Amino acid sequence: MAIVKLALSGLAGVQQSHVELGSAEVIYDAQETSAARLVSAVNDKTPFHAHLRSDAPVAPTSPPSHR
C-alpha cells in the first residue's frame, strides 16, 4: 500500500490519502488535480488497478453560500 500512497503524494493538490487493501480514500484540491489524474497515477505507477466508485460521496469544491 505504501507504493500507492507514494504515487498519490507526488500529485499537486493531494492533501491526504488513506490506503488499505482493496480501497483508498483521497482528499484533494479539485482546482489542482482531477479524480481521473489520481486514477491514472495509481494505474501508471503501481501494479494496482484504480477506478472511481460510482457511489463515492463528492464533497463540494467551494463553501456553500449563505443567502
C-alpha positions, 0 to 999 in steps of 0.5 A: 500500500505504501507504493500507492500512497507514494504515487498519490503524494507526488500529485499537486493538490493531494492533501491526504490519502488513506490506503488499505487493501482493496480501497483508498480514500483521497482528499484533494484540491479539485482546482489542482488535480482531477479524480481521473489524474489520481486514477491514472497515477495509481494505474501508471505507477503501481501494479494496482488497478484504480477506478472511481466508485460510482457511489463515492460521496463528492464533497463540494469544491467551494463553501456553500453560500449563505443567502 
